[in-house]
Amino acid sequence: MCGIVGLHLRTPELYPELGALLTGMLCEMSERGADSAGVAVYGDARWSPPGRATVSVVAAPCTTDELAALVTAQLSGVEAAVVPAGSVALVNAAVEAPELAAAVRAAVPDALIIGYGDNVAVLKGVGHPRELALAFGLPQAQGWQGVGHTRMATESAVNAAGCHPYAVGPDQCLVHNGSFANHATIRRRLRARGVQFESENDTEVGARFVAQALADGHDIETALKQLCMEFDGFYTLLVSNRDSFAVVRDAIACKPALIAETDDWVAMASEYRAMVGLPGLERARLYEPEPERVYAWTR
């Protein structure tokens, strides 16, 4: 049992409130998963400065100043900066996101990259969701979109590598409630294509499957339809990138999910109580997503 939340803002007037709203949603899902938690935030200028790529890192064996110097050296003098957010170090530089991610891997090979892109900051760790949100500084975050996850582990280790979101492609992330029964088979297929994994979590297999489909040129709706055809199990998935926000459930739809829409925002959560702090909820259109139907919204 885990908790999923997501918020896609349609009006810029609400952008300054994204972090506070997402914090409330995430904390309401604490009872569904107190092992660990994480969020992906799109558009916060502190965490992902405009014109600079950002790489989210945990377990870097050095100080933030040392990390910035090590990455700068890998970039041949292009200056890197590091913004701390709780246990996460957000490295940014004026280069392409894949180049920055490669530089971070070379600079601190023992660290774990948990996300990268031009617009996204990924923050996750082990602990109670409320404590993590406050440590990250999530209530002060701004932006146009955020997703979150609270985890109650049923398989794989309770550590940073096992937390959600899984953000394995540029500006992409996936959160998941449920389980994939055939993840080992699909993991082997992806590894045969050269895809590398950083955990034994079944969700990472789903995230890398979607990332590979997008890299192959498919849109998000096609990628999720392919996932529904090839993955066995019970699941609700929320997938996002810099411009879109999509939800899909398995054929039986036994994992709880609810969508709410207003002119100002779209929200998704595992339970209604996660949405009670959203402005104008009383005017929202509320519905459960249908089995294997992909729901997607674009900024």
C-alpha positions as CSV (number, residue, x, y, z in Angstrom):
1,M,0.0,0.0,0.0
2,C,1.4,3.4,-1.1
3,G,0.0,6.9,-1.7
4,I,0.2,8.9,-4.8
5,V,-0.5,12.6,-5.3
6,G,-0.2,15.0,-8.2
7,L,-1.1,18.6,-9.0
8,H,-1.0,20.2,-12.4
9,L,-1.7,24.0,-12.2
10,R,-3.5,25.7,-15.1
11,T,-3.3,29.3,-13.8
12,P,0.0,31.1,-13.1
13,E,-1.6,32.9,-10.1
14,L,-1.3,29.6,-8.2
15,Y,2.3,28.9,-9.1
16,P,3.6,30.4,-5.8
17,E,1.4,28.0,-3.9
18,L,2.5,24.8,-5.5
19,G,4.8,23.6,-2.7
20,A,2.3,24.4,0.1
21,L,-0.5,22.6,-1.7
22,L,1.6,19.6,-2.6
23,T,2.9,19.4,1.0
24,G,-0.7,19.1,2.3
25,M,-1.6,16.5,-0.3
26,L,1.6,14.4,0.5
27,C,1.1,14.6,4.2
28,E,-2.5,13.4,4.0
29,M,-1.1,10.2,2.4
30,S,1.3,9.5,5.3
31,E,-0.8,6.6,6.6
32,R,-0.5,4.9,3.2
33,G,3.3,4.9,3.4
34,A,5.5,6.1,6.3
35,D,8.7,4.2,5.2
36,S,9.8,6.9,2.8
37,A,8.5,9.7,0.5
38,G,9.5,11.8,-2.4
39,V,8.3,14.6,-4.8
40,A,9.2,16.0,-8.2
41,V,8.6,19.7,-8.6
42,Y,8.5,21.5,-11.9
43,G,9.4,25.1,-12.3
44,D,10.9,26.2,-9.0
45,A,13.6,28.8,-9.9
46,R,15.6,28.1,-6.8
47,W,15.9,24.4,-7.4
48,S,16.0,24.4,-11.2
49,P,17.2,27.8,-12.3
50,P,16.0,28.9,-15.8
51,G,18.6,28.4,-18.5
52,R,20.5,25.8,-16.4
53,A,20.1,22.0,-16.2
54,T,19.6,20.5,-12.7
55,V,20.7,17.1,-11.4
56,S,19.3,15.8,-8.1
57,V,21.8,13.8,-6.1
58,V,21.8,11.9,-2.8
59,A,24.6,10.3,-0.9
60,A,27.4,12.5,-2.3
61,P,30.5,11.8,-0.1
62,C,31.5,15.4,0.1
63,T,30.3,18.9,1.0
64,T,28.2,21.0,-1.3
65,D,31.2,23.3,-2.1
66,E,33.4,20.2,-2.8
67,L,30.6,18.8,-5.0
68,A,30.3,22.0,-7.0
69,A,34.1,22.1,-7.5
70,L,34.3,18.4,-8.6
71,V,31.5,18.8,-11.2
72,T,32.9,22.1,-12.5
73,A,36.2,20.3,-13.1
74,Q,34.4,17.6,-15.1
75,L,32.7,20.3,-17.2
76,S,36.1,21.8,-18.2
77,G,35.5,25.0,-16.3
78,V,31.8,25.6,-16.9
79,E,30.8,26.6,-13.4
80,A,28.4,24.3,-11.5
81,A,26.5,25.4,-8.4
82,V,24.8,23.2,-5.7
83,V,21.6,24.0,-3.8
84,P,21.0,21.8,-0.8
85,A,17.5,20.6,0.0
86,G,17.5,18.4,3.0
87,S,19.4,15.3,2.2
88,V,19.4,16.1,-1.5
89,A,22.0,18.1,-3.4
90,L,20.6,19.9,-6.5
91,V,23.5,20.5,-8.9
92,N,22.9,23.0,-11.7
93,A,25.0,24.4,-14.6
94,A,24.5,26.1,-18.0
95,V,24.9,22.9,-20.0
96,E,22.6,20.2,-21.4
97,A,21.0,18.0,-18.8
98,P,22.5,14.7,-20.0
99,E,26.0,16.3,-20.1
100,L,25.5,17.5,-16.5
101,A,24.3,14.1,-15.4
102,A,27.4,12.5,-16.9
103,A,29.6,15.0,-15.2
104,V,28.0,14.3,-11.8
105,R,28.4,10.6,-12.3
106,A,32.1,11.0,-13.1
107,A,32.7,13.4,-10.2
108,V,31.0,11.3,-7.5
109,P,30.5,7.8,-8.9
110,D,29.3,6.5,-5.5
111,A,26.4,9.0,-5.3
112,L,22.9,8.3,-6.6
113,I,21.3,10.5,-9.2
114,I,17.6,10.6,-8.6
115,G,16.5,13.0,-11.4
116,Y,17.7,15.4,-14.0
117,G,16.4,17.9,-16.5
118,D,15.8,21.5,-17.3
119,N,12.7,22.1,-15.2
120,V,12.5,19.4,-12.5
121,A,13.9,18.9,-9.0
122,V,13.5,15.5,-7.5
123,L,13.6,15.1,-3.7
124,K,13.2,11.8,-1.9
125,G,14.5,9.9,1.1
126,V,13.7,7.5,3.9
127,G,11.5,8.8,6.8
128,H,8.1,10.1,7.6
129,P,6.6,12.2,4.7
130,R,5.9,15.3,6.9
131,E,9.4,15.4,8.3
132,L,10.9,14.9,4.8
133,A,8.7,17.6,3.3
134,L,9.8,20.1,5.9
135,A,13.5,19.1,5.6
136,F,13.3,19.6,1.8
137,G,11.7,23.0,2.2
138,L,8.8,21.8,0.1
139,P,6.1,24.2,1.5
140,Q,8.1,27.1,0.0
141,A,8.4,25.6,-3.4
142,Q,6.9,27.3,-6.5
143,G,6.1,26.0,-10.0
144,W,3.4,24.7,-12.3
145,Q,3.4,21.0,-11.5
146,G,4.3,18.5,-8.8
147,V,3.9,14.8,-8.0
148,G,4.5,12.9,-4.8
149,H,4.6,9.4,-3.3
150,T,4.5,7.9,0.1
151,R,5.8,4.4,0.3
152,M,4.9,1.3,2.4
153,A,7.5,-1.1,1.1
154,T,6.3,-4.6,0.1
155,E,9.5,-5.5,-1.9
156,S,13.0,-4.2,-2.4
157,A,15.0,-2.2,0.1
158,V,13.8,0.8,2.1
159,N,16.5,3.2,1.0
160,A,16.9,6.2,-1.3
161,A,17.2,3.9,-4.4
162,G,13.9,2.3,-3.5
163,C,11.9,5.5,-3.0
164,H,9.6,7.1,-5.6
165,P,9.5,9.1,-7.8
166,Y,11.6,7.3,-10.3
167,A,13.0,10.0,-12.6
168,V,15.1,8.1,-15.1
169,G,14.6,10.3,-18.2
170,P,15.1,14.0,-18.8
171,D,12.4,16.0,-17.0
172,Q,10.4,12.7,-16.6
173,C,9.2,10.9,-13.5
174,L,6.8,8.1,-12.5
175,V,5.1,7.2,-9.2
176,H,3.3,3.9,-8.7
177,N,0.9,2.3,-6.3
178,G,0.7,-1.5,-6.7
179,S,3.0,-4.2,-8.0
180,F,4.2,-5.5,-11.4
181,A,4.2,-9.4,-11.4
182,N,6.4,-9.8,-14.4
183,H,8.9,-7.0,-13.7
184,A,11.9,-9.4,-13.7
185,T,11.1,-10.5,-17.3
186,I,10.8,-7.0,-18.6
187,R,14.0,-6.0,-16.6
188,R,15.9,-8.6,-18.5
189,R,14.6,-7.4,-21.9
190,L,15.5,-3.8,-21.1
191,R,19.0,-4.8,-19.9
192,A,19.5,-6.6,-23.2
193,R,18.9,-3.2,-24.8
194,G,21.6,-1.7,-22.7
195,V,19.3,-0.1,-20.0
196,Q,21.0,0.0,-16.6
197,F,19.2,-0.2,-13.2
198,E,19.9,1.2,-9.8
199,S,17.5,-0.8,-7.6
200,E,15.5,-4.0,-7.4
201,N,12.3,-2.1,-7.2
202,D,9.6,-3.1,-9.7
203,T,8.6,0.5,-10.2
204,E,12.0,1.3,-11.6
205,V,11.3,-1.2,-14.4
206,G,8.0,0.6,-15.2
207,A,9.8,4.0,-15.2
208,R,12.6,2.8,-17.5
209,F,10.1,1.0,-19.8
210,V,8.3,4.4,-20.2
211,A,11.5,6.3,-20.6
212,Q,12.7,3.9,-23.3
213,A,9.4,4.2,-25.2
214,L,9.6,8.0,-25.1
215,A,13.2,7.8,-26.3
216,D,12.1,5.6,-29.1
217,G,9.8,8.4,-30.3
218,H,6.4,7.5,-28.8
219,D,4.2,10.0,-27.0
220,I,3.2,9.4,-23.4
221,E,-0.2,8.0,-24.2
222,T,1.3,5.4,-26.5
223,A,4.0,4.6,-24.0
224,L,1.4,3.9,-21.2
225,K,-0.8,1.9,-23.5
226,Q,2.2,-0.3,-24.3
227,L,2.9,-0.6,-20.6
228,C,-0.7,-1.8,-20.0
229,M,-0.3,-4.5,-22.7
230,E,3.1,-5.8,-21.5
231,F,3.0,-5.5,-17.6
232,D,1.0,-7.9,-15.5
233,G,-0.1,-6.7,-12.0
234,F,-2.3,-4.3,-10.1
235,Y,-1.3,-0.6,-10.4
236,T,-2.1,3.0,-10.6
237,L,0.5,5.1,-12.3
238,L,1.1,8.8,-12.5
239,V,3.7,9.9,-15.0
240,S,4.9,13.5,-15.7
241,N,7.3,15.5,-17.7
242,R,7.9,19.2,-18.1
243,D,4.7,19.8,-20.0
244,S,2.3,16.9,-19.3
245,F,0.7,14.9,-16.5
246,A,-0.8,11.4,-17.2
247,V,-2.7,8.7,-15.2
248,V,-3.4,5.1,-16.0
249,R,-4.8,2.1,-14.0
250,D,-4.6,-1.6,-14.7
251,A,-7.5,-3.6,-16.2
252,I,-9.1,-4.4,-12.9
253,A,-8.5,-1.0,-11.3
254,C,-8.4,-2.3,-7.8
255,K,-5.9,0.3,-6.6
256,P,-7.7,3.5,-5.4
257,A,-7.4,6.6,-7.5
258,L,-9.4,9.8,-7.9
259,I,-9.1,12.8,-10.3
260,A,-10.4,16.3,-9.7
261,E,-10.5,19.1,-12.3
262,T,-11.3,22.8,-12.2
263,D,-10.4,25.6,-14.5
264,D,-7.4,26.4,-12.3
265,W,-5.9,22.9,-11.7
266,V,-6.0,19.2,-12.2
267,A,-5.3,16.9,-9.2
268,M,-4.9,13.2,-8.7
269,A,-4.6,11.3,-5.5
270,S,-5.1,7.8,-4.0
271,E,-7.7,9.2,-1.7
272,Y,-10.1,12.2,-1.6
273,R,-8.7,13.5,1.7
274,A,-5.5,14.4,0.0
275,M,-7.4,17.0,-2.0
276,V,-9.4,18.7,0.7
277,G,-6.9,21.7,1.0
278,L,-7.1,22.6,-2.7
279,P,-8.8,25.9,-3.6
280,G,-12.2,25.5,-5.2
281,L,-12.5,21.8,-4.6
282,E,-16.2,22.2,-4.0
283,R,-16.5,23.2,-7.7
284,A,-14.3,20.5,-9.1
285,R,-15.4,17.7,-11.3
286,L,-14.5,14.5,-9.5
287,Y,-14.2,11.0,-11.0
288,E,-12.4,7.7,-10.8
289,P,-10.2,6.9,-13.8
290,E,-11.4,4.0,-15.9
291,P,-9.4,0.8,-16.3
292,E,-6.6,1.0,-18.8
293,R,-7.7,4.4,-20.1
294,V,-4.9,7.0,-20.3
295,Y,-5.8,10.4,-18.9
296,A,-3.4,13.1,-19.9
297,W,-3.2,16.9,-19.6
298,T,-0.7,19.3,-21.3
299,R,0.5,22.7,-20.1
